[in-house]
Amino acid sequence: EFPFSCDIHNMENINFSRARKSLKPYVGDVEAAAVPCGLGRAIGNKGGVGLRIRVYDRKMCFVSNHFAAHLEAVARRNADFDHIYRTMAFNKPHGSTSSATSVQLHKTVNVNGNPVDEVRPDLADADMVVFLGDFNYRLYGITYDEARDMVSQRSFDWLREKDQLRAEMKAGKVFQGMREGLIKFPPTYKFQKHAPGLGGYDSGEKKRIPAWCDRVLYRDSRAVSVAECSLECPVVAAITSYVAVMEVTESDHKPVRCTFSVDIARVDELTRRQEYGEIIESNEEVRSMLKESCFVPDSTVSTEEIILENQENIVFQITNNCETSKAAFEILCEGQSTKKDDGTKPEIIPRASFGFPLWLEVLPANGLIKPGETVDITIHHEDFYTQEEFVDGIPQNWWCEDTRDKEAVIVVNITGSTSTETKTHTINVRHRCPATSAPPPINPPVTLTPPSNNMPSEAPSKRSSKKKEASRQQQQDYAQFASTEVHDLYRMRCP
């Protein structure tokens, strides 16, 4: 078990969380998310902003919220929480993709009673979730004067019985499965700005009833309130401090500070590796399975360099030289570069998980090769239009064709049908772009011919009239578009 402490401060949705410096090596994978709950679930004046971090390989989420206001809007506040909890999706690393095996599903039932698979919310997948912010739940069934009297007497136990959030949580309508520390501080809303002490509560025309609008709630891995930290219950949290900072007067709310002490269970990797090594040394069957998992069939690739010109197809072969085992292949793009006009060597830019460049098509990109057989791989160049705003410092329109020479480095990864090891072959693919003429003008020129003494026949005259009518109609179709759009549409309809 590893202790972890976290301070959380809340004031009008300005939130801070911090951890000890010694924890820095064990904290990472920071991701953010936001869910609007304002007008039409689209305006961000109400909603939630989330932060997800990894601590000792456990996911922790902190969600700052601002729910619907006004005393009577209890159901709307409950709906705001439900909407944020179900729809908050944290940003994944740029370019990453989710496989079918990585999507966590849970079962629900539709109106017909049939089970339906739904994507499990990101917040439900976390080991610990903290909700904080201006929840806007008020005190009900009490007058302004009664609330002020109870606050001055510090009768917080009696006031808590009038708390809307406490009542809704008891009824199971909101913050299901979450906990809150015992409130021992005065209501944090509403104060006159720059007015010190408890005498600063709103005394204006509206006289808003004091309320605990600003709260911090959480859940950890415990299914019951009492449980020890273990690998089955990896995160157990306890609130060590839950207070309001009454000295702050710059807002009509008082900020709330909540401090957690969190026990996190994790596997000692050194011990795991030692025990794993002992198992391998003592078990012949395991050693045999590991040896089999490292076997990669011998294979050859017919070329190491390919040059593409125009739009021709180039075919190369991958051969499985093994006579007993199948070979699996996967072709990926490791990086690409574009020729520079100044003649300097271009830099290979990694593609990571972005796949092949737009100008390069490889088919098939993966498959199985039977023992002793060969598979043909076709490489084809595709024309495309650059989406770069500037190319080598020259402004580009979005429809401009990229005519620079390009190069890509593709890798052919070979594995066995049951192996985890990989052998890699590298191929350099270059495309030499021929000189191209200027793009066609927006409005195609019309060539006028002098009248001829020889009258054309009636049939050609009709065809010519129809052609002119179609051209005029086509120009009318383009009239509603901007000039750059017209050029692209014209190329599409007039090859």
Order of alpha helices (4+ residues) and beta strands (2+ residues): beta-beta-beta-beta-beta-alpha-beta-beta-beta-alpha-alpha-alpha-beta-beta-beta-beta-alpha-alpha-beta-beta-beta-beta-beta-beta-beta-beta-beta-beta-beta-beta-alpha-alpha
